[in-house]
Amino acid sequence: MFTTPLLAGLEAHRERIGQAAGLLTVAQYLAGWFICSDIRRRGTSAGVSPLRFIGGCGLSILQLQYSEKLQAPALIWTSIFTLAFSLLYSLWFWWYTPPSGRGALYRLTATVATVTAGLYAYGAQGDGPDVMYRLGMVLTVLALAFIALPLAQLRSIIRAKSSAGLPLPAILASTGATVLWLLYGMLINNTFIVVQKIIAMGLCTVQLSLFIIYPASTGSGDSAVGPGSFCVA
C-alpha cells in the first residue's frame, strides 16, 4: 500500500523505528506525573478530570489486543507500558479523591469498563478482515478523541495569552513519537495507524505553535492550564 524508495530502504530498520517510537511514547506518558504531583501537593483530586487516566486504561487494553493481532512487538510492549502508567495514575487519582467525589469516579470507571469489555469481546471473535477493520476503525475514533482532549484547554491559553501551563518536553516527545509511529504505520501498511498519526501530528503542531504565539514570559505566571496537558501520540 505505502511503497516509496525511502520506505523500502527503511524496511530493515522497521522494528528499531517502532522501538524508538515506543520509548518516546512511554517518556511522553510520564507527563501524567505532573498531574499526580499537583494532586499530591493540594491533597485532593478535586478540579481534575480522571477521564485521561481511566480512559487511558481502556484504550491501552484495546490497543494491546489490536497490537497482538497485528503481531507488532513494538506496539505490544508500548501498550503494556501505557496501560501500567494509566493504572498507576488512576489509582493515584482514586487515593486522593474525597469520599464525596468517588461516586462519580466509580460511575466513569464502570462506563469505561463496560465499553472496553464489549469492544474487547468483539475483538476476541477472531482475526478476520471484518473484525480487524471494525476494531481498527473504533480504535481510530477513540484514539482521536483521546488525542483531542487538550483542545478543551486552548481557550484558557488564548485568554491568558501564555503557554506557561504546557509542558514543552512532553509535547516534543509526543511530536517525535508521532512522526516515528507514522513512519512505522507506513512500514507495516496499517492505514488506521497512519490516519491517527497524521491527525495527531496536526494537534502537536498546534500545541507547538502556541509557544511561539503565546510565549510563557508574556503572560501571567499562573496559567489556567494544568501541568498535565499533553498531546497523546
WODA-V793354 format. One record per residue. N is the residue number from 1. RES is the residue in one small letter. PHI is phi as a letter, one per 40 degrees, with the letter a starting at -180 (NA if undefined). Layout:
((N;RES;PHI) (N;RES;PHI))
This chain:
((1;m;NA) (2;f;c) (3;t;b) (4;t;a) (5;p;d) (6;l;c) (7;l;c) (8;a;c) (9;g;c) (10;l;c) (11;e;d) (12;a;c) (13;h;b) (14;r;d) (15;e;c) (16;r;c) (17;i;c) (18;g;c) (19;q;c) (20;a;c) (21;a;c) (22;g;c) (23;l;c) (24;l;c) (25;t;c) (26;v;c) (27;a;c) (28;q;c) (29;y;c) (30;l;c) (31;a;c) (32;g;c) (33;w;c) (34;f;c) (35;i;c) (36;c;c) (37;s;c) (38;d;c) (39;i;c) (40;r;c) (41;r;c) (42;r;c) (43;g;g) (44;t;a) (45;s;c) (46;a;d) (47;g;g) (48;v;b) (49;s;c) (50;p;c) (51;l;d) (52;r;c) (53;f;c) (54;i;c) (55;g;c) (56;g;c) (57;c;c) (58;g;c) (59;l;c) (60;s;c) (61;i;c) (62;l;c) (63;q;c) (64;l;c) (65;q;c) (66;y;c) (67;s;c) (68;e;c) (69;k;c) (70;l;c) (71;q;f) (72;a;b) (73;p;d) (74;a;c) (75;l;c) (76;i;c) (77;w;c) (78;t;c) (79;s;c) (80;i;c) (81;f;c) (82;t;c) (83;l;c) (84;a;c) (85;f;c) (86;s;c) (87;l;c) (88;l;c) (89;y;c) (90;s;c) (91;l;c) (92;w;c) (93;f;c) (94;w;c) (95;w;c) (96;y;c) (97;t;c) (98;p;c) (99;p;d) (100;s;c) (101;g;b) (102;r;c) (103;g;d) (104;a;c) (105;l;c) (106;y;c) (107;r;c) (108;l;c) (109;t;c) (110;a;c) (111;t;c) (112;v;c) (113;a;c) (114;t;c) (115;v;c) (116;t;c) (117;a;c) (118;g;c) (119;l;c) (120;y;c) (121;a;c) (122;y;c) (123;g;c) (124;a;c) (125;q;c) (126;g;i) (127;d;b) (128;g;c) (129;p;d) (130;d;c) (131;v;c) (132;m;c) (133;y;c) (134;r;c) (135;l;c) (136;g;c) (137;m;c) (138;v;c) (139;l;c) (140;t;c) (141;v;c) (142;l;c) (143;a;c) (144;l;c) (145;a;c) (146;f;c) (147;i;c) (148;a;c) (149;l;d) (150;p;c) (151;l;c) (152;a;c) (153;q;b) (154;l;c) (155;r;c) (156;s;c) (157;i;c) (158;i;c) (159;r;c) (160;a;c) (161;k;f) (162;s;a) (163;s;c) (164;a;d) (165;g;c) (166;l;c) (167;p;c) (168;l;d) (169;p;d) (170;a;c) (171;i;c) (172;l;c) (173;a;c) (174;s;c) (175;t;c) (176;g;c) (177;a;c) (178;t;c) (179;v;c) (180;l;c) (181;w;c) (182;l;c) (183;l;c) (184;y;c) (185;g;c) (186;m;c) (187;l;c) (188;i;c) (189;n;f) (190;n;b) (191;t;c) (192;f;c) (193;i;c) (194;v;c) (195;v;c) (196;q;d) (197;k;c) (198;i;c) (199;i;c) (200;a;c) (201;m;c) (202;g;c) (203;l;c) (204;c;c) (205;t;c) (206;v;c) (207;q;c) (208;l;c) (209;s;c) (210;l;c) (211;f;c) (212;i;c) (213;i;c) (214;y;b) (215;p;d) (216;a;d) (217;s;c) (218;t;c) (219;g;b) (220;s;c) (221;g;c) (222;d;b) (223;s;c) (224;a;c) (225;v;c) (226;g;c) (227;p;c) (228;g;c) (229;s;c) (230;f;a) (231;c;c) (232;v;c) (233;a;c))
